[in-house]
Amino acid sequence: MAEEKKNSVKELTVKKLRERGVKPRPEVVEMSKEQRKIIKQIKDCLKEGAKTIPEIASATGLRPGVVTWYVMTLVKYGELSPGEEVDGYYKYSLAKKEG
C-alpha cells in the first residue's frame, strides 16, 4: 500500500504535469523567481569573500532573518560552508566545487 502511494507521487513530476498541459499558478512562479533572486544576491555577495549573516544582510539589503533562512538552507545543500567564528557569528563562504 505504501509502495503504491510512493509510486503515484513519483508520477506527478513537473515533466508529467507539463505533458498534461498543467501550468503552475502565477504566484508560485513569482515566488520561485524571488527565491532565485535572493539566492543570487547572497552568492554574489560572497564572491567577494567570507561574510557573517549581518554583513550579508547589510550588503544585500535583505532582512537578517531572511538571510539566515537562506544561508542555513544553502549550507544544508552544500552551496555554502561555515568558516571561522567572529564575535559570535560564523563567516560563510561559497562551497568549493568538487571535480
MODELLER restraints for C-alpha pairs under 7 A, 6 or more apart:
rsr = mdl.restraints
at = mdl.atoms
rsr.add(forms.Gaussian(group=physical.xy_distance, feature=features.Distance(at['CA:41:A'], at['CA:60:A']), mean=6.46, stdev=0.5))
rsr.add(forms.Gaussian(group=physical.xy_distance, feature=features.Distance(at['CA:42:A'], at['CA:56:A']), mean=6.80, stdev=0.5))
rsr.add(forms.Gaussian(group=physical.xy_distance, feature=features.Distance(at['CA:43:A'], at['CA:94:A']), mean=6.95, stdev=0.5))
rsr.add(forms.Gaussian(group=physical.xy_distance, feature=features.Distance(at['CA:45:A'], at['CA:56:A']), mean=6.73, stdev=0.5))
rsr.add(forms.Gaussian(group=physical.xy_distance, feature=features.Distance(at['CA:46:A'], at['CA:93:A']), mean=5.81, stdev=0.5))
rsr.add(forms.Gaussian(group=physical.xy_distance, feature=features.Distance(at['CA:46:A'], at['CA:94:A']), mean=6.39, stdev=0.5))
rsr.add(forms.Gaussian(group=physical.xy_distance, feature=features.Distance(at['CA:49:A'], at['CA:93:A']), mean=6.53, stdev=0.5))
rsr.add(forms.Gaussian(group=physical.xy_distance, feature=features.Distance(at['CA:50:A'], at['CA:91:A']), mean=5.43, stdev=0.5))
rsr.add(forms.Gaussian(group=physical.xy_distance, feature=features.Distance(at['CA:50:A'], at['CA:92:A']), mean=5.14, stdev=0.5))
rsr.add(forms.Gaussian(group=physical.xy_distance, feature=features.Distance(at['CA:50:A'], at['CA:93:A']), mean=4.49, stdev=0.5))
rsr.add(forms.Gaussian(group=physical.xy_distance, feature=features.Distance(at['CA:51:A'], at['CA:91:A']), mean=4.66, stdev=0.5))
rsr.add(forms.Gaussian(group=physical.xy_distance, feature=features.Distance(at['CA:51:A'], at['CA:92:A']), mean=5.41, stdev=0.5))
rsr.add(forms.Gaussian(group=physical.xy_distance, feature=features.Distance(at['CA:51:A'], at['CA:93:A']), mean=6.82, stdev=0.5))
rsr.add(forms.Gaussian(group=physical.xy_distance, feature=features.Distance(at['CA:52:A'], at['CA:89:A']), mean=5.94, stdev=0.5))
rsr.add(forms.Gaussian(group=physical.xy_distance, feature=features.Distance(at['CA:52:A'], at['CA:90:A']), mean=5.67, stdev=0.5))
rsr.add(forms.Gaussian(group=physical.xy_distance, feature=features.Distance(at['CA:52:A'], at['CA:91:A']), mean=4.36, stdev=0.5))
rsr.add(forms.Gaussian(group=physical.xy_distance, feature=features.Distance(at['CA:52:A'], at['CA:92:A']), mean=6.05, stdev=0.5))
rsr.add(forms.Gaussian(group=physical.xy_distance, feature=features.Distance(at['CA:53:A'], at['CA:64:A']), mean=6.70, stdev=0.5))
rsr.add(forms.Gaussian(group=physical.xy_distance, feature=features.Distance(at['CA:53:A'], at['CA:67:A']), mean=6.50, stdev=0.5))
rsr.add(forms.Gaussian(group=physical.xy_distance, feature=features.Distance(at['CA:53:A'], at['CA:68:A']), mean=6.39, stdev=0.5))
rsr.add(forms.Gaussian(group=physical.xy_distance, feature=features.Distance(at['CA:54:A'], at['CA:64:A']), mean=6.19, stdev=0.5))
rsr.add(forms.Gaussian(group=physical.xy_distance, feature=features.Distance(at['CA:57:A'], at['CA:63:A']), mean=5.91, stdev=0.5))
rsr.add(forms.Gaussian(group=physical.xy_distance, feature=features.Distance(at['CA:57:A'], at['CA:64:A']), mean=5.34, stdev=0.5))
rsr.add(forms.Gaussian(group=physical.xy_distance, feature=features.Distance(at['CA:57:A'], at['CA:67:A']), mean=6.15, stdev=0.5))
rsr.add(forms.Gaussian(group=physical.xy_distance, feature=features.Distance(at['CA:74:A'], at['CA:80:A']), mean=5.54, stdev=0.5))
rsr.add(forms.Gaussian(group=physical.xy_distance, feature=features.Distance(at['CA:75:A'], at['CA:81:A']), mean=5.66, stdev=0.5))
rsr.add(forms.Gaussian(group=physical.xy_distance, feature=features.Distance(at['CA:78:A'], at['CA:95:A']), mean=6.55, stdev=0.5))
rsr.add(forms.Gaussian(group=physical.xy_distance, feature=features.Distance(at['CA:79:A'], at['CA:94:A']), mean=6.23, stdev=0.5))
rsr.add(forms.Gaussian(group=physical.xy_distance, feature=features.Distance(at['CA:79:A'], at['CA:95:A']), mean=5.28, stdev=0.5))
rsr.add(forms.Gaussian(group=physical.xy_distance, feature=features.Distance(at['CA:80:A'], at['CA:92:A']), mean=6.44, stdev=0.5))
rsr.add(forms.Gaussian(group=physical.xy_distance, feature=features.Distance(at['CA:80:A'], at['CA:93:A']), mean=5.54, stdev=0.5))
rsr.add(forms.Gaussian(group=physical.xy_distance, feature=features.Distance(at['CA:80:A'], at['CA:94:A']), mean=4.52, stdev=0.5))
rsr.add(forms.Gaussian(group=physical.xy_distance, feature=features.Distance(at['CA:80:A'], at['CA:95:A']), mean=4.58, stdev=0.5))
rsr.add(forms.Gaussian(group=physical.xy_distance, feature=features.Distance(at['CA:81:A'], at['CA:92:A']), mean=5.59, stdev=0.5))
rsr.add(forms.Gaussian(group=physical.xy_distance, feature=features.Distance(at['CA:81:A'], at['CA:93:A']), mean=5.54, stdev=0.5))
rsr.add(forms.Gaussian(group=physical.xy_distance, feature=features.Distance(at['CA:81:A'], at['CA:94:A']), mean=6.25, stdev=0.5))
rsr.add(forms.Gaussian(group=physical.xy_distance, feature=features.Distance(at['CA:81:A'], at['CA:95:A']), mean=5.29, stdev=0.5))
rsr.add(forms.Gaussian(group=physical.xy_distance, feature=features.Distance(at['CA:82:A'], at['CA:90:A']), mean=6.04, stdev=0.5))
rsr.add(forms.Gaussian(group=physical.xy_distance, feature=features.Distance(at['CA:82:A'], at['CA:91:A']), mean=5.85, stdev=0.5))
rsr.add(forms.Gaussian(group=physical.xy_distance, feature=features.Distance(at['CA:82:A'], at['CA:92:A']), mean=4.48, stdev=0.5))
rsr.add(forms.Gaussian(group=physical.xy_distance, feature=features.Distance(at['CA:82:A'], at['CA:93:A']), mean=6.54, stdev=0.5))
rsr.add(forms.Gaussian(group=physical.xy_distance, feature=features.Distance(at['CA:83:A'], at['CA:90:A']), mean=5.99, stdev=0.5))
rsr.add(forms.Gaussian(group=physical.xy_distance, feature=features.Distance(at['CA:83:A'], at['CA:91:A']), mean=5.15, stdev=0.5))
rsr.add(forms.Gaussian(group=physical.xy_distance, feature=features.Distance(at['CA:83:A'], at['CA:92:A']), mean=5.75, stdev=0.5))
rsr.add(forms.Gaussian(group=physical.xy_distance, feature=features.Distance(at['CA:84:A'], at['CA:90:A']), mean=5.69, stdev=0.5))
rsr.add(forms.Gaussian(group=physical.xy_distance, feature=features.Distance(at['CA:84:A'], at['CA:91:A']), mean=5.71, stdev=0.5))
rsr.add(forms.Gaussian(group=physical.xy_distance, feature=features.Distance(at['CA:85:A'], at['CA:91:A']), mean=6.19, stdev=0.5))
